[in-house]
Amino acid sequence: MRRALPSMGLLAVVTVVSACASQSSLRAVAASGSDVAPSSPATGYASSSPASSPEAVPPVGSHVAVTPEPGVTVTCPDVVHGDPGLIDWQGSGSGPPPSPSTAIREVVRCALVTRTYAGLGAWQVEVAEVAYGDPTQLLAQLRAPSQPATAACGMGSQYGYPWFVLVEAGGHLDQSALPTEGCNPLPSAVAAINQLPFKVVDAVRIQAEATS
C-alpha cells in the first residue's frame, strides 16, 4: 500500500511493510556527518523555527545518515525508494524499552519537514538529528503502559509516531516502540522526544512542494 508525500510536514510516508523490517535502516559502520543548521521538530508538534531557511541548501537525495559517535551510524528511511523504516509510521519502532540498567548516550531522530529556500521555493526535506541531552524523561515515558483503544482505530491513527533510535553505550541501536493512548501515540512520550536538544547533522531535499 502506498501513500503519496503530502504538501506539509511529517505526514509523508512510503510503502508500508512489516514493522520489524524497519530495523534494516540501521547500520553500525564508520562514517562522518556534515554539519548544517539546527531544525525544528517534526511538523505536527510545536516549533519555534522559521519556515524560511537561509542556511546552506542541502543536496537532493533520498535519505540521510548520522554518525553520533565513532563507529556508529544510523541511516534514516529512504523516503524516495520506499524504505520500510517509515517516518511517521506506527511500526517505525517495535522493540521493548531498554532496561533501567542500560546506559543511553544519544538519541537520533529522523524527520521529514518543509523548508523554503531562496530561488528554489518550498521543499520536503529529510533531516537527521542527534540529541546528547539527558534521556531520563524519555526512558521513563517509553516504559509507561499503553492504554488500549475502546473502539477500532482508523487508518489515520497509524501515523504521527516520531522515528527515533536510542544509541546505547556499547554502540547498540535500540528502536523502541512508543506506548499508545487509545489509537494514538502517548502524548507525553512524544513530548519527551521533542523536548530533547536535537541538532541537525545532515539533510537532503526530497521533493519540491507543488505551487498553485
N, C-alpha and C positions, 0 to 999 in steps of 0.2 A: 504494500500500500504506500502511495507517495503523497506527500503534502508539499505544495509549492512554497518557495520563500515568500513571506508576506512583505508588505511595504514598511513595516515598523518592527524593530527590535528583535527580541529573543523568541518570537513566536515561530521562527523558521526551524523546520526540522527536515529530515530526509527520510529515506526508506526505513520503515520500521521493521526491525527484526528482533530476534531474541535479546532480552536484556543482558544475558550472560555474554553475548558477543561483544559488548562494549569494552570488555577487557582487552580486545585486540588493539585498541587505540593506545595502549600503554606500552612503552618500551623503556627499559633501563639501559641506555647506551650513553657514551660520551658525546657531548655536543656543547655549543655555546649559544646563548640567546643574544639578540640585538636589542638595544635599549630604545624605546620610544616613550612618548609621554604617557602619564597615567590616564586611565579611562574611568568612566563612570561604571557603576554596577549594571547588571543586565537590565535591559528595558523591561518595564513592568514593576520595578522596585524604585524606591526613592533615589534620585540622583541630583547632585548639585552642579554637575559639569555642563558646560555649554554645548549646544547641538553642533555648533561650528567648530572645526578642528584646524587651528592654524599651524599645527605641528607638521613635521615631515610626512609626506604622503606615503603610506605603506604600499608595497608592490601588490599586483594582482596575483591571487593564488587560490588554493582550495582548502588549506588548513595550515596551522602554525604549531610550533612546539616550543617548549620552555625547558631549560636546564636549571632547576632550583639549586642544585649543588653538584659538584664534580661527579661524573659517572652516573647521574640520574637524569633522564629526560622523560617528560610527559608530552605525548603527542595528542593534540586536540582532534576532535572529529573532523573528518574530511566532508565538509558540507556539500561540496560540488559533486563528488562522486559517490555519495551515499554510504559513507562510513557508518557502521552500526552503532558506534558510540554516539548516540544522538544528543544534541544540545537541546535543552528544554524538555526532554522526554523522561517520563517516569522511570524507564528502565536504565537510565544512564548510570545509576548506582544501584547495585543489587546485593552487596555484601553486608554482613553484620557490622556494627560499630566496633572500633578497636577496644581491646580490653583496657581497664584502668591503668594497668602497668605499662602500656605501650607509650613510648615517647614519640610525639609528633613534632617534626621540625619545621615543616612548611605545609601550606595548603595551596594547591594550584586550582585555578578556576578558568574555564574556557567559556567565552560568551560571544554571542552574535549581537552586535549593536549597530546603530545607524550613525554615520559620521558624514559631515558636509565639508568638502574641500574646495578651495577657490579654483574656479575654472573647470572643475570636474563634477560639481553638484553633489547630491547625496548618494552614499554607497552603503551597502550592507558590509560590515567589517567584522571578521573574526579576530578576537584578541585572546592572548594567553596571559594570565595574570598570576602573580605569586604574592602570598602574604606570609611574612615571617613573624607575625604577632602571636600572642598567647592564644592557643586554640581551646582553652579550658571550657569556655562557654559553649562553643560549637560541639565539643565532645559530649558535654552534658546533654545537649539537645538531641544529638544523634542517638543517645541511649534512652530517650523518652519513649514511652509506649505509644503505639498508634491507636487512634480512636476509629473503630470500624464504621463504615458508611451504613446508614439505615435504609438506603434505597440504592437501586442500580445507578452506577456512575456513567455519565455521558462521555463521549469521545474527548471532549474538550478538557476534561479533568485529568487527562494523562499528560498534559503539558504544564509548564510553569515550574519545573524542577531544575535548579541550578546544576550545571555539570562541574563537578569538582573532584579532586583527588587529594587524599592525605598522604604525605611523604613521611614514612616512619624513620627513626634514627638510623636504622640499618640500610636504608635505601629502598625498602619495600614500598610498593604503591598500593594504597588501600582505597577502594572506591565504595564507600558505604552508602547504603540506601537511606533516604530521608524518611523519618516517621511521617505518618499521614494523619490528617484530621478529616474524617469522612472521605470525600473523594479527592481532596487536595493535600499538597504538602503542608506539614505543620508550620504555621506562620512564624512561630518563634525559632524554629530551626532554620528557615530561610533567612530570617533577620540575623541570626548568629553568623551565617556565612557572609552576608553582605556587610556586616559591621567590621569584618577583618580589614586590616590596612593593605588592600591589594594594590599592586603596581603592575602596569602593563610592561611586559618584556619583549613581546613580539606581536605583530598584527599583519593581516593581509586583507586586501579588498576582495570581496567575494563577488558582488554583483551591484551594478548601478541601479539606483531607485528609478522607477518609471516616473516620467514627468507628464503632467496633464497638459 
